[in-house]
Amino acid sequence: MLRSVQRFWKGQQGSVSVYLVLIIVPILLFCGVLIDVIRYKTAAKEGEQAVKAGLRSSMSAFSPQLQSYGLYGLPSEEEGEAVIFPRVVSANLSDAVDSSRFRFIDHRLEEGTAKTTPVYSLANHQVLKRQILEEMKYRAPMIYTLEISDKFKKSSLPVQLNQASGFGENAAKIEKLLEERDQELSSAWEVLEQLQHKSSDMHPFYKTQLRDLNELSGRIGIHTIEDVRATLQTAKQQVSALQEQIRGIDLSLMSLAQAGPAAVQSIIALNESKNALMQQLSEATQLVSQYEQLLSDLLQYAKLLAMLKLKAAQDQKDLAGLHEAFKEAMGRAKQANDQLNTELRRIQGTAAGSSYPSNAAFQSIMLVERSELEMYETDVGAAVALFSGLEVQIGDGLMFTQAKYSSTDSALESFRLKLHEVYTREQVKENERASRSSANQSAKREQRRQTQAVLDQVKRSMGVCSLTDSVDPYGSSYQELQGDPSRGTKGYYQAYLALNAASGALQPVPEVELSHPDRAGLGALKLFTGLEEFFTDVRDEFYIDEFAVSKFSYRTLGLEKDTQGKVKISKELSAPEQHVLANQELEYLLYGGGSCASNYTMAYAEMFAIRLAIGTTEALLEPRNEALAAGSPLLVFLAALAEGAVRAQQDMFKLLQGEEVPLSRKLSGAITLSYKDYLRLFLLLHSKDKVMLSRLQALVQLNTGQDLSKAATYLSGRATTSIRLWFLPEVMKLISRTGFSGCDMDRNRCKLTSTADFTY
């Protein structure tokens, strides 16, 4: 058995070694490859960490000028790219370790491959906004709560402002309808006066003419002109014949007188005949005279009647025209009155459950029911219709008898009496309405005059920026910000708008009317209605607004004092008191004017407007009794406006001196606001992101000299490193491969490319 085993081993001599080699060599190759793979993975991780370290170090070179604003951006590309980044990357590779020590990987940076690429800059609105929110995430909510939100929420001012605005709008609407109604009623009254005057002129005329016509009618009886003319013609012929006969007798008597005594009897007979003829002539002459007078009366009657017909027709036409004008005026008056009554009932219904004091003014308005106006119109129409009956009787063509005279005269009297009755009744109402309207107009003019005097003083005080310099000392700075429209140049502001594709964006600058008291008061109240809606939660806009308030200057910076009476000093790193646009940057951010004066003007106007709104609101809570009883809600509003304007002017003087004034003397207790607080409020109410951020960027560039479009906030880094592989190159040759995934072979060195991104 032993020999058999010995023969077997002697027969397989060398086979074991071959087997061992076949097993061990792959294992050794695998171990070598594994070692190089581990070295490769280690180098890849090290390269990635080195690139990240290089980026972090590069971004540590942020601009200190920008950092004073809480903003982080690289001032230029060159420093990070050419110096810091490659140096730090190289220093974080294994090749930087002392060469005398063993190095598992000889990892080194390939020369010229370390590059950084800026991706985003502070010129981007989203990037800038993110940094501002990060800067203000702790400060802004606390300031918002303490300085703005709580002050308004702890008072009922927002609610009262809305009520005052609603009262003012209702008062103006009611006043307009009231004036329209009274104007139309006055127009109708003027027509009624014309009717009354015409009636006064017509009555004595028609009275006299009708009396004369009646007398003529009594004299002519039933005669007609044709009959009278025929009878008169016959009588005249008879007179002529009698006269001819008498002349013949006279000739005969002259002849007989020459005959002597023998003709005495003939003469006596002829005289008797003559006397008889003379008697007949006298009777005939009287008849002619009588019919001539009758003919004259007939002609006078016809003439007078024709004249009365024409006069009555013309008067009827005139009265109809006046009546039509009266109806048109009354139609408009009824329409205006209906609108007034409807609107007034709506307001009274809305205010029924309200205890707002000034609403009592709506109760004292002199209402006119529609039925009253309709009766007024009907009575005037009835009076005119009575004259129409008179005109019909005059022109009916019937003989003017005593009965007709009585009927016509009765119609004339009825017309006069009816019109006089309506006139007398409405005169009392018109006098009362005119008296009240005149008193109210006079009172409103006085209140407007007082308010306008304050507004004029306010306008004279606006826009004062420099009392000593005749030329705007900030003109060149504003040209840098806004450009020069006369030369067609653009400034920083337009450049940042364009970079953010917002070149057409407009800032909603509020319009404050100071040229007319009514518009000033109503506009001021409307400007700040719905104020409570802005205090529901903290919004991103306030973070940006508070950033602006804290980093930039404003008009009263350096004038404000603390509780101990010491001037407050800004502790901001941005040093707002040293900026180029001294004490005016916030105003520029708000309004974007091209000069200090224009921005001050708009800030002053808006601040005065809110103080005017508050003062008016306070005064409306305690309206004057005489104004309430006047029957004019607008008068109540104007009286409150005049009082509020005086208070607002006094408050503005204190605010511009850096003092704080009570938010409301009646509604907020000890809560006070300063000039800066009002700018905070205006920023919250009116600022618009794209415009606001572009102006803010322009100001930062003006103050720091840093072009924010080159102030990178996001870097992408890239570097190529290499390590020497121990085993892989030979193994790759054995398997006819030149490299493997992730490794770019250069002779026996493996090149690895690492990338990273970093942002502030």
Buried (B, 14 or more C-beta within 10 A) or exposed (E): EEEEEEEEEEEEEEEEEEEEEEEEEEEEBEEBBEBBBEBBEBBBEBBBBBBBBBBBBBBEBBBEBBBBBBBBBBBBBEEBBEEBBBBBBBBBBBBBBEEEEEEEBBBBBBEEBBBBBBBBBBBBBEBBBBBBBBBBEEBBBEBBBEBBBEBBBBBBBBEBBBBBBBBBBBBBBBBBBBBBBBBBBBBBBBBBBBBBEBBEEBBEEBBEBBEBBBBBBEBBEEBEBEEBBEBBEBBBEBBEBBBEBBEBBEEBBEEBEEEEEEBEEBBEEBEEBBEEBBEBBEBBBEBBEBBBEBBBBBBBBEEBBEEBBEBBEEBBEBBEEBBEBBBBBBBBBBEBBBBBBEBBEEBEEEBEEEEBBBBBBBEBBBEBEEEEBEEBBEBBBBBBBBBBBBBEBBBEEEEBEEEBBEBBBBBBBBBBBBBBEBBEEBBEBBEEBBEBBEBBEEBBEBBBEBBBBBBEEBBEBBBEBEEEEEEBEBEEBBBBBBBBEEEEEBBBBBBBBEBBEBBEBEBEBBEBBBEBBBBBBBBBBBBBBEBBEBBEEBEEBBBBBBBBBBBBBBBBBBBBEEEEEEEBEBEEEBEBEEBBBBBBBBBBBBBBBBBBBBBBBBBBBBBBBBBBBBBBBBBBBEBBEEBBEBBBBBBBBBBBBBBBBBBBBBBBEEBBEBBBBBBBEBBBEEBEBBBBBBBBBBBBBBBBBBBBBBBBBBBBBBBBEBBBBBBBBBBBBBBBBBBBBEBBBEBBEEEEEEBBEEBEBEEEBBBBBBBBEBBB
